[in-house]
């Protein structure tokens, strides 16, 4: 896949923030949150590149698109659909140097599907469409019904020791906490589960996708949250996982 060049995010004054103080690539302490910048429409391609590079070598990426040659192109196309949608119905944040991103949905109420979603997903996925539909159905069946902010994508290519994933999550989580709602995430790697635990996420559910691929649902109560406790936050009723063959309008993972 031809990779787009970095589109460095700017602060509200239009100035590229100084990142020379970054901690030598090491993970930042919990009390030293690196600032993040809110993504704009011009950052979509950069975030899609980060998502693609992060997912392509994972078990989840291989399950969604077994064809190794086609995998980066398909993952990038589907990620782009949802990043665009998040900028309309949520938020996306990048590290100032563009090396990591998070993508969020504000699930205060039902979110409509992206424009022309069925056509765009079919065009993007081709023969791999059913895996994306199965992925969506499995996650949607367990997703909380309580109002929350949904961490849909955590994209930080490279080893965990770089500290990029920890830095972008810490900065974005600080922004989300100001909205006074709990946050929810579906996690697919041990490294990300450990990272979210360090940020006060707790285990909520296990979502099997197939015999070899499992999602771990995690929940974090906002420090400012005054509503019901996470113990009372309900997931949608568990439904049998049935792969839809004739319903291309079924929505993929992030909706």
BELJO-V88860 format. One record per backbone hydrogen bond with DSSP energy under -1.0 kcal/mol. CO is the residue of the C=O (numbers start at 1). NH is the residue of the N-H. If there is no record, write none. Layout:
BEGIN
co=CO nh=NH
co=CO nh=NH
END
This chain:
BEGIN
co=11 nh=14
co=15 nh=11
co=19 nh=22
co=22 nh=24
co=23 nh=26
co=29 nh=32
co=37 nh=94
co=40 nh=43
co=41 nh=44
co=43 nh=47
co=44 nh=48
co=45 nh=49
co=46 nh=50
co=47 nh=51
co=48 nh=52
co=49 nh=53
co=50 nh=54
co=51 nh=55
co=52 nh=56
co=55 nh=58
co=58 nh=62
co=59 nh=63
co=60 nh=64
co=61 nh=65
co=67 nh=71
co=70 nh=74
co=71 nh=75
co=72 nh=76
co=73 nh=77
co=74 nh=78
co=75 nh=79
co=76 nh=80
co=77 nh=81
co=78 nh=82
co=79 nh=83
co=80 nh=84
co=81 nh=85
co=82 nh=86
co=83 nh=87
co=85 nh=88
co=85 nh=89
co=86 nh=90
co=89 nh=106
co=91 nh=104
co=92 nh=39
co=93 nh=102
co=94 nh=37
co=95 nh=98
co=100 nh=95
co=101 nh=155
co=102 nh=93
co=103 nh=152
co=103 nh=153
co=104 nh=91
co=105 nh=107
co=105 nh=150
co=106 nh=108
co=107 nh=148
co=114 nh=117
co=116 nh=120
co=117 nh=121
co=118 nh=122
co=119 nh=123
co=120 nh=124
co=121 nh=125
co=122 nh=126
co=125 nh=128
co=126 nh=129
co=128 nh=132
co=129 nh=133
co=130 nh=134
co=131 nh=135
co=132 nh=136
co=133 nh=137
co=134 nh=138
co=135 nh=139
co=136 nh=140
co=137 nh=141
co=139 nh=142
co=143 nh=236
co=148 nh=107
co=149 nh=184
co=150 nh=105
co=150 nh=152
co=153 nh=103
co=155 nh=101
co=159 nh=162
co=160 nh=163
co=163 nh=167
co=164 nh=168
co=165 nh=169
co=166 nh=170
co=167 nh=171
co=168 nh=172
co=169 nh=173
co=170 nh=174
co=171 nh=175
co=172 nh=176
co=173 nh=177
co=176 nh=179
co=177 nh=180
co=182 nh=149
co=183 nh=220
co=184 nh=151
co=185 nh=218
co=187 nh=216
co=189 nh=193
co=190 nh=194
co=191 nh=195
co=192 nh=196
co=193 nh=197
co=194 nh=198
co=196 nh=201
co=197 nh=200
co=202 nh=219
co=205 nh=217
co=207 nh=215
co=213 nh=209
co=213 nh=210
co=215 nh=207
co=216 nh=187
co=217 nh=204
co=217 nh=205
co=218 nh=185
co=219 nh=202
co=220 nh=183
co=222 nh=225
co=229 nh=232
co=234 nh=145
co=247 nh=250
co=252 nh=255
END
